[in-house]
Amino acid sequence: MHGTRLDGDAEKRRAAGLADLRARFGDRFQAGEAIRSQHANTTTYIRPQLPDAVIFAESEADVQAVVIAAGEYGLPIIPFGTGSSLEGHVNAPFGGISLDLSRMDRVLSVNADDLDCTVEPGITREALNTYLRDTGLFFPIDPGANASIGGMTSTRASGTNAVRYGTMKDNVLSVTAVTAGGRIVRTARRARKSSAGYDLTRLFVGAEGTLGVITAVTLKLYGIPEAIGGGVCAFPSVGDACKAVILTIQSGIPVARIELLDDTQVRASNAYSGLTLAETATLFVEFHGSPETVALQMRQFSEIAADFGGTDFRATTDAAERAVLWKARHNAYWAQKSLRPGAGILSTDVCVPISRLADCVMETQADIAENGFLAPIVGHAGDGNFHVGLIFDDQDPVELERAMAFVARLNARALAMDGTCTGEHGVGQGKMKFLAAEHGEGLELMRGIKQALDPQMIFNPGKIFAVGADAGGYVG
């Protein structure tokens, strides 16, 4: 179902565009309902909205051809990588073309001396690191899902390693994108810094496909650490765990990952992943460096943890033991779903200044308890970002209304603490209603940029901004 009804002329124009694209792409143009459903939102509470067709691009020339045709015939374009986004980014509220970039998955170049590489958007982060393994280099951004690099760039992703290595905005040197009219734009060269004009790279990083279609990304790389150590530590409360995180960061300890799980999440992960952790607030930590520096950092962290009631800190440099812990952390979503089989899950995130993390998490826990929700909390605690997995009957209008009210309170709480409505999920459809409160007049500036670069509104319409009187009725 589309967000607006087309008039007769527009409908004929769209049909002609689809026919032209079918003739050009042959078997790579698919309009069956099953494959269209696979390219609509399928992982969260936001209802799927199917495109008119799916096109599998294999080259920049393919992307350019689709963009030119879309402009000519008024067809929306929704870029698609792996479909792992959580805020309805791949939905098609106005129909159009889901442009699947998964076959554009080549590594175009690796410049080991410069610690960078250029890749096509469809390559996944795991595939990239497998390719890089023999070079001694790796790409550190790890959102959990095996997302595509293009999708990660478009949503300004981050993840468990962000506290040390930053987010996608810190690690993308340049993008190449096809913009309105089929114009191909390269936003920067490979130099590590530049003061030449506007920073177009940052404009596309996080634009969620609303300004053009990314066809190549140049990324920073890092040396694989000589040693990696990590472990797990239990705390009396989420507040105590957050305070330990804050002091660890303030003390300048270069922690690579520091992840928070509340007691409900630990219970779920124990059951789902076969762990035997104490079912209380818990931190997963990891340190990168030489054997000596890793040992020092783990000792420093254990001392800080003890000051806040942390107990049973189990440290290890064994790769297999660490892999078990991090697999459990990455499976948090599926562990949450196992707490109430058959129920839906609303996975949402906010981010606050690290000094307010304990306050925001504890107030959120109180909200969850007061309303009788089942809602585990996990967080990238080192940068003030946390996620709530609200488990509810998504077929019950009353439960849905209560869930949406909770999300509104959570976002208002984060904004009141000078935080943001999303630290890494992105805006998509689900977070649009909170942008005005966060950005004020800045939101109109964003709209102006969108209008200037995409005057026909064909690039992922209905994401970040509402389009028309009816932006799609995304929930329900």
GIUR-V538927 format. One record per backbone hydrogen bond with DSSP energy under -1.0 kcal/mol. CO is the residue of the C=O (numbers start at 1). NH is the residue of the N-H. If there is no record, write none. Layout:
co=CO nh=NH
co=CO nh=NH
This chain:
co=7 nh=11
co=8 nh=12
co=9 nh=13
co=10 nh=14
co=11 nh=15
co=12 nh=16
co=13 nh=17
co=14 nh=18
co=15 nh=19
co=16 nh=20
co=17 nh=21
co=18 nh=22
co=19 nh=23
co=20 nh=24
co=21 nh=25
co=22 nh=26
co=25 nh=28
co=26 nh=29
co=28 nh=56
co=30 nh=54
co=32 nh=36
co=33 nh=37
co=34 nh=38
co=37 nh=40
co=49 nh=92
co=53 nh=98
co=54 nh=30
co=55 nh=100
co=59 nh=63
co=60 nh=64
co=61 nh=65
co=62 nh=66
co=63 nh=67
co=64 nh=68
co=65 nh=69
co=66 nh=70
co=67 nh=71
co=68 nh=72
co=69 nh=73
co=70 nh=74
co=70 nh=75
co=76 nh=97
co=77 nh=460
co=78 nh=99
co=80 nh=101
co=87 nh=429
co=87 nh=430
co=88 nh=91
co=92 nh=95
co=93 nh=3
co=96 nh=52
co=96 nh=53
co=97 nh=78
co=98 nh=55
co=98 nh=100
co=99 nh=80
co=100 nh=57
co=101 nh=104
co=103 nh=105
co=104 nh=122
co=106 nh=120
co=109 nh=118
co=111 nh=116
co=115 nh=221
co=116 nh=111
co=117 nh=219
co=118 nh=108
co=118 nh=109
co=119 nh=217
co=120 nh=123
co=121 nh=150
co=123 nh=149
co=124 nh=128
co=125 nh=129
co=126 nh=130
co=127 nh=131
co=128 nh=132
co=132 nh=135
co=133 nh=136
co=136 nh=224
co=138 nh=222
co=142 nh=160
co=145 nh=147
co=147 nh=125
co=148 nh=152
co=149 nh=153
co=150 nh=154
co=151 nh=155
co=152 nh=157
co=153 nh=206
co=154 nh=208
co=157 nh=168
co=159 nh=162
co=161 nh=164
co=161 nh=165
co=162 nh=166
co=167 nh=170
co=168 nh=172
co=171 nh=220
co=174 nh=218
co=175 nh=187
co=176 nh=215
co=176 nh=216
co=177 nh=185
co=178 nh=213
co=179 nh=182
co=183 nh=179
co=185 nh=177
co=195 nh=197
co=198 nh=200
co=200 nh=204
co=201 nh=205
co=204 nh=207
co=207 nh=210
co=213 nh=178
co=216 nh=176
co=217 nh=119
co=218 nh=173
co=218 nh=174
co=219 nh=117
co=222 nh=138
co=227 nh=289
co=229 nh=287
co=230 nh=316
co=231 nh=285
co=232 nh=314
co=233 nh=283
co=234 nh=311
co=237 nh=241
co=238 nh=242
co=239 nh=243
co=240 nh=244
co=241 nh=245
co=242 nh=246
co=243 nh=247
co=244 nh=248
co=245 nh=249
co=246 nh=250
co=247 nh=251
co=248 nh=253
co=249 nh=252
co=253 nh=255
co=257 nh=286
co=258 nh=382
co=259 nh=284
co=260 nh=379
co=261 nh=282
co=262 nh=266
co=263 nh=267
co=264 nh=268
co=265 nh=269
co=266 nh=270
co=267 nh=271
co=268 nh=272
co=269 nh=273
co=270 nh=274
co=278 nh=280
co=281 nh=235
co=282 nh=261
co=283 nh=233
co=284 nh=259
co=285 nh=231
co=286 nh=256
co=286 nh=257
co=287 nh=229
co=289 nh=227
co=290 nh=294
co=291 nh=295
co=292 nh=296
co=293 nh=297
co=294 nh=298
co=295 nh=299
co=296 nh=300
co=297 nh=301
co=298 nh=302
co=299 nh=303
co=300 nh=304
co=301 nh=305
co=302 nh=306
co=303 nh=307
co=305 nh=308
co=305 nh=310
co=306 nh=309
co=311 nh=234
co=314 nh=232
co=316 nh=230
co=318 nh=322
co=319 nh=323
co=320 nh=324
co=321 nh=325
co=322 nh=326
co=323 nh=327
co=324 nh=328
co=325 nh=329
co=326 nh=330
co=327 nh=331
co=329 nh=332
co=331 nh=335
co=332 nh=336
co=333 nh=337
co=334 nh=338
co=336 nh=339
co=337 nh=340
co=340 nh=343
co=344 nh=392
co=346 nh=390
co=348 nh=388
co=350 nh=386
co=351 nh=420
co=353 nh=356
co=354 nh=357
co=356 nh=360
co=357 nh=361
co=358 nh=362
co=359 nh=363
co=360 nh=364
co=361 nh=365
co=362 nh=366
co=363 nh=367
co=364 nh=368
co=365 nh=369
co=366 nh=370
co=367 nh=371
co=368 nh=373
co=369 nh=372
co=374 nh=391
co=376 nh=389
co=377 nh=262
co=378 nh=387
co=379 nh=260
co=379 nh=381
co=380 nh=383
co=380 nh=385
co=381 nh=384
co=384 nh=352
co=385 nh=380
co=386 nh=350
co=387 nh=378
co=388 nh=348
co=390 nh=346
co=392 nh=344
co=392 nh=394
co=393 nh=396
co=396 nh=400
co=397 nh=401
co=398 nh=402
co=399 nh=403
co=400 nh=404
co=401 nh=405
co=402 nh=406
co=403 nh=407
co=404 nh=408
co=405 nh=409
co=406 nh=410
co=407 nh=411
co=408 nh=412
co=409 nh=413
co=410 nh=414
co=411 nh=415
co=412 nh=416
co=414 nh=419
co=415 nh=418
co=420 nh=351
co=427 nh=431
co=428 nh=464
co=431 nh=434
co=432 nh=435
co=434 nh=438
co=435 nh=439
co=436 nh=440
co=439 nh=442
co=440 nh=443
co=441 nh=445
co=442 nh=446
co=443 nh=447
co=444 nh=448
co=445 nh=449
co=446 nh=450
co=447 nh=451
co=448 nh=452
co=449 nh=453
co=450 nh=454
co=454 nh=457
co=458 nh=77
co=463 nh=465
co=474 nh=47
